Amino acid sequence: MSILSSIGRLATEFSAARARYQTERAIHALPIELQKDIGWPEAADVKTGLRLGVGSWAGAK
């Protein structure tokens, strides 16, 4: 595997992680009732304070 293909793969993973993060931020900006309506799994955990993030972009597959 060449260095350029490794850099390309890392850039692709970073781009996908950034898109997931932006989607998560947009969904968290919605009211809790709307999150429950669309079936967002974390809406039920708001009262307990649990939050499962998307993980780090490097190696969170």
N, CA, C and O atoms as a MOPAC input file, in Angstrom:
PM7 MOZYME 1SCF
protein

 N      0.85700 1    -1.16900 1     0.00000 1
 C      0.00000 1     0.00000 1     0.00000 1
 C      0.90700 1     1.23700 1     0.00000 1
 O      1.78800 1     1.38000 1     0.84800 1
 N      0.67700 1     2.09700 1    -0.93900 1
 C      1.51400 1     3.29300 1    -1.03700 1
 C      1.05400 1     4.36300 1    -0.04500 1
 O     -0.04700 1     4.30500 1     0.50200 1
 N      1.91300 1     5.31400 1     0.15800 1
 C      1.60100 1     6.40300 1     1.09300 1
 C      0.42000 1     7.23200 1     0.59200 1
 O     -0.38600 1     7.71000 1     1.39100 1
 N      0.31400 1     7.40300 1    -0.72600 1
 C     -0.80300 1     8.19300 1    -1.26800 1
 C     -2.13800 1     7.48700 1    -1.07100 1
 O     -3.14600 1     8.13300 1    -0.78400 1
 N     -2.15100 1     6.16800 1    -1.22300 1
 C     -3.41000 1     5.45300 1    -0.99700 1
 C     -3.78500 1     5.48500 1     0.48600 1
 O     -4.96700 1     5.54500 1     0.82500 1
 N     -2.79100 1     5.44300 1     1.36500 1
 C     -3.07000 1     5.54100 1     2.80500 1
 C     -3.64300 1     6.90500 1     3.16300 1
 O     -4.59400 1     7.00600 1     3.93800 1
 N     -3.06200 1     7.94500 1     2.59800 1
 C     -3.56700 1     9.30200 1     2.85100 1
 C     -4.97900 1     9.45200 1     2.30000 1
 O     -5.83400 1    10.06700 1     2.93700 1
 N     -5.22500 1     8.89500 1     1.12500 1
 C     -6.56500 1     8.95100 1     0.53800 1
 C     -7.59000 1     8.23100 1     1.38300 1
 O     -8.71200 1     8.70600 1     1.55700 1
 N     -7.19600 1     7.06100 1     1.91600 1
 C     -8.10700 1     6.29600 1     2.77100 1
 C     -8.41800 1     7.06700 1     4.05300 1
 O     -9.56800 1     7.11100 1     4.49100 1
 N     -7.39700 1     7.67100 1     4.64900 1
 C     -7.61800 1     8.46600 1     5.86100 1
 C     -8.51000 1     9.67400 1     5.58600 1
 O     -9.37000 1    10.01500 1     6.39800 1
 N     -8.30300 1    10.31400 1     4.44600 1
 C     -9.13900 1    11.46400 1     4.08800 1
 C    -10.59000 1    11.03600 1     3.89600 1
 O    -11.50700 1    11.75700 1     4.28900 1
 N    -10.80200 1     9.87700 1     3.29700 1
 C    -12.16000 1     9.36400 1     3.09700 1
 C    -12.82400 1     9.04800 1     4.43300 1
 O    -13.99000 1     9.38200 1     4.64500 1
 N    -12.08000 1     8.40200 1     5.33900 1
 C    -12.62400 1     8.09200 1     6.66300 1
 C    -12.95100 1     9.36200 1     7.44100 1
 O    -13.98400 1     9.43900 1     8.10600 1
 N    -12.07700 1    10.34800 1     7.35800 1
 C    -12.31400 1    11.60800 1     8.05200 1
 C    -13.55500 1    12.30100 1     7.50500 1
 O    -14.35600 1    12.83900 1     8.26900 1
 N    -13.71400 1    12.29100 1     6.19500 1
 C    -14.87300 1    12.92600 1     5.57000 1
 C    -16.17300 1    12.24600 1     6.01100 1
 O    -17.16200 1    12.91900 1     6.30200 1
 N    -16.16800 1    10.91700 1     6.05700 1
 C    -17.35900 1    10.18100 1     6.48500 1
 C    -17.66700 1    10.45700 1     7.95700 1
 O    -18.83000 1    10.62300 1     8.32500 1
 N    -16.64000 1    10.50700 1     8.79300 1
 C    -16.84900 1    10.78400 1    10.21700 1
 C    -17.39000 1    12.18800 1    10.42000 1
 O    -18.25100 1    12.40900 1    11.27200 1
 N    -16.89200 1    13.12800 1     9.64800 1
 C    -17.37800 1    14.50600 1     9.75200 1
 C    -18.84800 1    14.59500 1     9.34400 1
 O    -19.62700 1    15.30900 1     9.97600 1
 N    -19.22300 1    13.87900 1     8.30200 1
 C    -20.62500 1    13.86600 1     7.87200 1
 C    -21.51300 1    13.26200 1     8.95900 1
 O    -22.60200 1    13.77100 1     9.22400 1
 N    -21.04900 1    12.16600 1     9.59600 1
 C    -21.82300 1    11.56400 1    10.69300 1
 C    -21.96700 1    12.53600 1    11.85200 1
 O    -23.04500 1    12.65600 1    12.43500 1
 N    -20.89300 1    13.22800 1    12.18900 1
 C    -20.91500 1    14.19300 1    13.28800 1
 C    -21.89000 1    15.33300 1    12.99600 1
 O    -22.65500 1    15.73400 1    13.87300 1
 N    -21.86800 1    15.85000 1    11.78000 1
 C    -22.77000 1    16.94500 1    11.42600 1
 C    -24.22200 1    16.48300 1    11.44500 1
 O    -25.10700 1    17.23800 1    11.84800 1
 N    -24.47400 1    15.25000 1    11.01400 1
 C    -25.83000 1    14.70700 1    11.06500 1
 C    -26.29200 1    14.56500 1    12.51000 1
 O    -27.42800 1    14.90500 1    12.84400 1
 N    -25.40100 1    14.05900 1    13.36800 1
 C    -25.74700 1    13.91200 1    14.78300 1
 C    -26.04900 1    15.26300 1    15.41900 1
 O    -26.99900 1    15.38300 1    16.19200 1
 N    -25.26200 1    16.26900 1    15.10600 1
 C    -25.51100 1    17.61700 1    15.64700 1
 C    -26.86300 1    18.14600 1    15.18700 1
 O    -27.59200 1    18.75000 1    15.97300 1
 N    -27.20500 1    17.92200 1    13.91500 1
 C    -28.48500 1    18.39800 1    13.38900 1
 C    -29.64700 1    17.70000 1    14.08600 1
 O    -30.64800 1    18.33700 1    14.41200 1
 N    -29.52100 1    16.40200 1    14.31600 1
 C    -30.59600 1    15.66100 1    14.97900 1
 C    -30.71500 1    16.08000 1    16.44100 1
 O    -31.82500 1    16.19700 1    16.95900 1
 N    -29.58800 1    16.30700 1    17.11000 1
 C    -29.63400 1    16.74500 1    18.51000 1
 C    -30.21500 1    18.14900 1    18.64800 1
 O    -30.67500 1    18.51900 1    19.72800 1
 N    -30.20200 1    18.92400 1    17.58700 1
 C    -30.76800 1    20.27100 1    17.63200 1
 C    -32.29500 1    20.23800 1    17.55200 1
 O    -32.95300 1    21.23300 1    17.85600 1
 N    -32.85400 1    19.10800 1    17.14700 1
 C    -34.30500 1    18.97800 1    17.05700 1
 C    -34.89700 1    18.81700 1    18.45400 1
 O    -34.21000 1    18.36600 1    19.37000 1
 N    -36.17200 1    19.18500 1    18.62200 1
 C    -36.83400 1    18.96400 1    19.91400 1
 C    -36.88900 1    17.46600 1    20.24400 1
 O    -36.92500 1    16.62800 1    19.34300 1
 N    -36.89400 1    17.14500 1    21.52900 1
 C    -36.90300 1    15.75400 1    21.98300 1
 C    -38.08400 1    14.98600 1    21.39300 1
 O    -37.94000 1    13.82700 1    21.00500 1
 N    -39.24400 1    15.62500 1    21.32500 1
 C    -40.42800 1    14.95200 1    20.79900 1
 C    -40.21500 1    14.52700 1    19.34700 1
 O    -40.61500 1    13.43300 1    18.95000 1
 N    -39.58900 1    15.38900 1    18.56700 1
 C    -39.32000 1    15.07200 1    17.16700 1
 C    -38.27600 1    13.96700 1    17.05800 1
 O    -38.37000 1    13.11000 1    16.18000 1
 N    -37.29000 1    13.98200 1    17.93700 1
 C    -36.28300 1    12.91900 1    17.93500 1
 C    -36.94300 1    11.57100 1    18.22100 1
 O    -36.60400 1    10.56500 1    17.59700 1
 N    -37.88000 1    11.55400 1    19.15700 1
 C    -38.59300 1    10.31400 1    19.46600 1
 C    -39.43900 1     9.86900 1    18.28300 1
 O    -39.52500 1     8.67500 1    17.99800 1
 N    -40.07000 1    10.82700 1    17.58400 1
 C    -40.91200 1    10.49700 1    16.43700 1
 C    -40.11700 1     9.83500 1    15.31500 1
 O    -40.61800 1     8.92900 1    14.64800 1
 N    -38.88300 1    10.28200 1    15.10800 1
 C    -38.08300 1     9.69000 1    14.03000 1
 C    -37.31700 1     8.46400 1    14.51300 1
 O    -36.62500 1     7.81500 1    13.72900 1
 N    -37.43600 1     8.14600 1    15.79600 1
 C    -36.81600 1     6.94100 1    16.32600 1
 C    -35.34900 1     7.09000 1    16.65600 1
 O    -34.60100 1     6.11300 1    16.62300 1
 N    -34.92700 1     8.30300 1    16.97300 1
 C    -33.52900 1     8.50700 1    17.35400 1
 C    -33.29900 1     7.78100 1    18.67100 1
 O    -33.99500 1     8.06000 1    19.64700 1
 N    -32.34700 1     6.86100 1    18.72800 1
 C    -32.20500 1     6.00300 1    19.91700 1
 C    -31.78800 1     6.72900 1    21.18300 1
 O    -32.06100 1     6.23400 1    22.27700 1
 N    -31.14500 1     7.87100 1    21.08500 1
 C    -30.65900 1     8.55600 1    22.27300 1
 C    -31.72400 1     9.42800 1    22.93000 1
 O    -31.49600 1     9.94300 1    24.02400 1
 N    -32.86100 1     9.60400 1    22.30400 1
 C    -33.90000 1    10.46800 1    22.86000 1
 C    -34.39400 1     9.92700 1    24.20100 1
 O    -34.77300 1    10.70600 1    25.07600 1
 N    -34.39600 1     8.61600 1    24.37100 1
 C    -34.86200 1     8.02200 1    25.61900 1
 C    -33.82800 1     8.15500 1    26.72600 1
 O    -34.17600 1     8.08100 1    27.90500 1
 N    -32.55800 1     8.35200 1    26.36700 1
 C    -31.49000 1     8.41700 1    27.35800 1
 C    -31.19700 1     9.82500 1    27.84800 1
 O    -30.23500 1    10.02000 1    28.59000 1
 N    -31.98800 1    10.80700 1    27.46200 1
 C    -31.72400 1    12.19300 1    27.84700 1
 C    -31.82500 1    12.36500 1    29.35200 1
 O    -31.00200 1    13.05600 1    29.95300 1
 N    -32.82300 1    11.74800 1    29.96700 1
 C    -33.01200 1    11.93200 1    31.40200 1
 C    -31.92500 1    11.24700 1    32.22800 1
 O    -31.66200 1    11.66300 1    33.35600 1
 N    -31.28800 1    10.20300 1    31.68700 1
 C    -30.23100 1     9.51400 1    32.42600 1
 C    -28.86800 1    10.13000 1    32.18600 1
 O    -27.91900 1     9.83800 1    32.91300 1
 N    -28.76000 1    10.96800 1    31.18700 1
 C    -27.49700 1    11.62700 1    30.90700 1
 C    -26.53800 1    10.79100 1    30.08000 1
 O    -25.38800 1    11.18500 1    29.88100 1
 N    -26.99100 1     9.64900 1    29.59900 1
 C    -26.13400 1     8.81000 1    28.76900 1
 C    -26.06700 1     9.36600 1    27.36100 1
 O    -27.06800 1     9.83400 1    26.81700 1
 N    -24.89100 1     9.31300 1    26.78000 1
 C    -24.74500 1     9.76200 1    25.40000 1
 C    -23.71500 1     8.88000 1    24.73000 1
 O    -22.56300 1     8.82100 1    25.15900 1
 N    -24.12400 1     8.20100 1    23.68700 1
 C    -23.20900 1     7.36200 1    22.93200 1
 C    -22.84100 1     8.09900 1    21.66200 1
 O    -23.67000 1     8.23100 1    20.76200 1
 N    -21.63000 1     8.57400 1    21.57200 1
 C    -21.18500 1     9.35400 1    20.42300 1
 C    -20.81400 1     8.48200 1    19.24100 1
 O    -20.91500 1     7.25600 1    19.29600 1
 N    -20.38700 1     9.12600 1    18.18300 1
 C    -20.00800 1     8.41300 1    16.97000 1
 C    -18.61300 1     7.83100 1    17.07900 1
 O    -18.18900 1     7.10200 1    16.18300 1
 N    -17.90100 1     8.12000 1    18.12000 1
 C    -16.55300 1     7.60700 1    18.28900 1
 C    -15.54100 1     8.48500 1    17.59800 1
 O    -15.88100 1     9.48700 1    16.96900 1
 N    -14.31200 1     8.09800 1    17.72500 1
 C    -13.27800 1     8.87800 1    17.05600 1
 C    -13.26300 1     8.50100 1    15.58900 1
 O    -13.66100 1     7.39500 1    15.22400 1
 N    -12.81700 1     9.39600 1    14.76500 1
 C    -12.85000 1     9.13400 1    13.33100 1
 C    -11.80000 1     8.11500 1    12.93200 1
 O    -11.96800 1     7.44500 1    11.91300 1
 N    -10.74500 1     7.97300 1    13.67700 1
 C     -9.68300 1     7.03700 1    13.30800 1
 C     -9.92600 1     5.69200 1    13.97300 1
 O     -9.69100 1     5.53600 1    15.17100 1
 N    -10.38100 1     4.75300 1    13.22300 1
 C    -10.52700 1     3.40600 1    13.72900 1
 C    -11.87300 1     3.06800 1    14.32700 1
 O    -12.02300 1     1.97800 1    14.87900 1
 N    -12.84700 1     3.93000 1    14.25100 1
 C    -14.18200 1     3.62600 1    14.77500 1
 C    -15.01500 1     3.04200 1    13.65000 1
 O    -15.84700 1     3.72500 1    13.05300 1
 N    -14.78000 1     1.76800 1    13.37100 1
 C    -15.47100 1     1.12700 1    12.23600 1
 C    -16.53700 1     0.19300 1    12.71700 1
 O    -17.22000 1    -0.43300 1    11.90700 1

